[in-house]
Amino acid sequence: QMQFVESGGGLVQPGGSLRLSCTVSGNSFSFSMYDMTWYRQAPGKQRELVASLRHETSATYSDSVKGRFGISRDNAKNTVYLQLNNLKAEDTAVYYCKTPTSDNWGPGTQVTVSS
Protein backbone atom coordinates (compact mmCIF):
# COMPACT_ATOMS: atom_id res chain seq x y z
CA GLN A 1 0.00 0.00 0.00
CA MET A 2 1.08 3.53 -0.64
CA GLN A 3 1.56 6.07 2.12
CA PHE A 4 1.01 9.80 1.82
CA VAL A 5 2.63 12.55 3.88
CA GLU A 6 1.44 16.11 3.35
CA SER A 7 3.31 19.24 4.37
CA GLY A 8 3.51 22.97 3.74
CA GLY A 9 0.37 24.18 5.46
CA GLY A 10 0.25 27.13 7.82
CA LEU A 11 -1.42 30.37 8.76
CA VAL A 12 -1.74 32.88 5.95
CA GLN A 13 -3.60 36.13 5.44
CA PRO A 14 -6.40 36.45 2.89
CA GLY A 15 -4.94 36.94 -0.55
CA GLY A 16 -1.78 35.08 0.38
CA SER A 17 -0.24 31.95 -1.09
CA LEU A 18 1.01 28.59 0.07
CA ARG A 19 2.57 25.59 -1.63
CA LEU A 20 1.58 22.21 -0.28
CA SER A 21 3.64 19.09 -0.87
CA CYS A 22 2.74 15.45 -0.64
CA THR A 23 5.38 12.73 -0.71
CA VAL A 24 4.25 9.27 -1.67
CA SER A 25 5.98 6.08 -0.60
CA GLY A 26 5.32 2.38 -0.92
CA ASN A 27 6.69 -0.92 -2.06
CA SER A 28 7.23 -1.70 -5.70
CA PHE A 29 5.23 1.08 -7.22
CA SER A 30 5.84 3.49 -10.05
CA PHE A 31 4.64 6.90 -8.91
CA SER A 32 4.49 8.29 -12.42
CA MET A 33 1.81 5.77 -13.38
CA TYR A 34 -0.69 7.04 -10.83
CA ASP A 35 -3.19 9.82 -11.05
CA MET A 36 -3.04 12.04 -7.99
CA THR A 37 -5.67 14.04 -6.17
CA TRP A 38 -5.89 16.67 -3.45
CA TYR A 39 -8.82 16.79 -1.04
CA ARG A 40 -9.67 19.11 1.79
CA GLN A 41 -11.91 18.96 4.83
CA ALA A 42 -13.10 22.08 6.56
CA PRO A 43 -14.41 22.00 10.14
CA GLY A 44 -17.90 20.52 10.24
CA LYS A 45 -17.92 19.75 6.53
CA GLN A 46 -17.43 16.69 4.37
CA ARG A 47 -14.14 16.04 2.67
CA GLU A 48 -14.16 17.45 -0.85
CA LEU A 49 -12.07 16.86 -3.94
CA VAL A 50 -10.33 20.06 -5.02
CA ALA A 51 -7.81 19.00 -7.68
CA SER A 52 -6.85 16.00 -9.78
CA LEU A 53 -3.87 15.36 -12.01
CA ARG A 54 -3.75 12.65 -14.62
CA HIS A 55 -0.15 11.88 -15.49
CA GLU A 56 1.52 15.28 -15.80
CA THR A 57 -0.67 17.45 -17.96
CA SER A 58 -4.36 16.84 -17.42
CA ALA A 59 -5.52 18.77 -14.37
CA THR A 60 -9.05 19.39 -13.15
CA TYR A 61 -10.28 21.56 -10.29
CA SER A 62 -13.39 22.14 -8.27
CA ASP A 63 -15.27 25.30 -9.12
CA SER A 64 -14.40 26.75 -5.72
CA VAL A 65 -10.65 26.76 -6.43
CA LYS A 66 -10.46 26.98 -10.22
CA GLY A 67 -8.17 29.79 -11.31
CA ARG A 68 -6.53 30.04 -7.88
CA PHE A 69 -5.02 26.60 -7.21
CA GLY A 70 -2.54 24.64 -9.32
CA ILE A 71 -1.64 20.95 -9.06
CA SER A 72 1.69 19.61 -10.31
CA ARG A 73 4.04 16.71 -9.70
CA ASP A 74 7.71 15.76 -9.67
CA ASN A 75 7.95 12.10 -10.53
CA ALA A 76 11.65 11.95 -9.66
CA LYS A 77 10.75 12.92 -6.09
CA ASN A 78 7.49 10.93 -5.81
CA THR A 79 5.86 14.22 -4.86
CA VAL A 80 2.72 16.03 -5.84
CA TYR A 81 2.21 19.73 -5.13
CA LEU A 82 -0.74 22.04 -4.70
CA GLN A 83 -0.11 25.75 -5.21
CA LEU A 84 -2.68 27.83 -3.38
CA ASN A 85 -3.02 31.45 -4.50
CA ASN A 86 -5.36 34.28 -3.59
CA LEU A 87 -6.44 32.38 -0.51
CA LYS A 88 -9.78 33.05 1.11
CA ALA A 89 -11.12 32.33 4.58
CA GLU A 90 -13.26 29.55 3.14
CA ASP A 91 -10.11 27.73 2.02
CA THR A 92 -9.35 27.00 5.67
CA ALA A 93 -9.22 23.21 5.94
CA VAL A 94 -7.00 20.20 6.36
CA TYR A 95 -5.59 19.24 2.97
CA TYR A 96 -4.89 15.65 1.96
CA CYS A 97 -3.46 13.94 -1.09
CA LYS A 98 -3.89 10.41 -2.38
CA THR A 99 -4.38 8.35 -5.48
CA PRO A 100 -8.01 8.11 -6.60
CA THR A 101 -8.29 4.45 -5.63
CA SER A 102 -6.29 4.36 -2.40
CA ASP A 103 -8.07 3.67 0.86
CA ASN A 104 -5.21 5.23 2.81
CA TRP A 105 -5.23 8.80 4.00
CA GLY A 106 -2.22 10.68 5.26
CA PRO A 107 -2.20 12.96 8.29
CA GLY A 108 -3.03 16.01 6.18
CA THR A 109 -1.69 19.51 6.51
CA GLN A 110 -3.64 22.37 8.08
CA VAL A 111 -4.24 25.54 6.09
CA THR A 112 -5.69 28.46 8.00
CA VAL A 113 -6.59 31.68 6.21
CA SER A 114 -7.17 34.51 8.63
CA SER A 115 -6.23 38.12 9.17
N, C-alpha and C positions, 0 to 999 in steps of 0.2 A: 504494500500500500504506500501511496505517496503521502508525504507530510508537508505542511505549509506553515511558514513562519512569516508573519507580516511585521513590518516596521515602518517608521517614518511619520507616524501620527504626532499630534501635539495640539497646543492651543494657538489659534491664529485669529487675527481680527477679520471682520467682514471685508471682502475684497482681496484678501491675501491668498497665498498659494502654498501648497505642500506637495511633496512627491513621496508617494507611498511605494514601498518595495515588498515583494513577496518572494522568498526563496523556497524552491521546491526540492525535496529530496526523496529518495526511495531506492529500492533495489531493482536493478536491471530495467530501467526505463529510459526512454529517449524523450527528453523534455520537449524537443522541437516538434514532436509528433502530436502534442496535445493542444487542444484549444484551452484557453484560460479565461476565467471570469473573475470579476470583482463584485462582491455583494456588500451591502451595508445594513446595519440594524440600528435604528434610532430608539431611544427610550420609549417603551410602551407601544412600539410598532413592530410589524412583521419584517423579517429580513427581506430585502429587495435586491434584485439584480440591477446593477448600474452600468456595467460594461463587459463586453465580451470581445475576445480576439481569436479569430481563426487563423492559425499559422502566424504570419507576420504582418499581413496587410489588410485583412478584412475585419474591421472593428465596428461594433454596434454599441449604442448607448441608450439609456433610458431618456425619456423626454425631459426629465427633471435635471439632467446633467449635460445634455447634448450641447456642444459648443463651449463648454467650460472644462470638461474633463478629457483626458487623453490616455489611452491604454497602449502600452508598448511592451516589448520583451527583449531580453538578451539571452539567446539560447546558450551561449558559451558559459553563462553564469547561472543557468537554470533559474532565472529571475524574471518576474513580470512586474511592471511598474504601473502606477496610476498617478498621473499628473492632475492635481486639483487646482484650478484657477478660479479667480473671482468667487471665492467661497462665500456662502451665505449661512445664516444661522441654521437654516433647515438642513444643511449638510452635516450637522453634528450627528455623529453616529460612530459605532464601531465598524471598521472596514475589514473585510475578509476576502481572501482569494482562494480559488480552488479550480480544479478541472470540472467541467459540467457534469461528469458522471461519478465523481468521487463522493463517498459518504463521509469522508473526514473533513473536519473543519479545524483550522488553526486557531490560535488564541485571539487573533484580530489585533488591530491597532486603533486606538481611540483618536478621533478627530473632533476637536471642539472649536466651534467658531463663535467667538464672543468678543465684544468690545469691553 
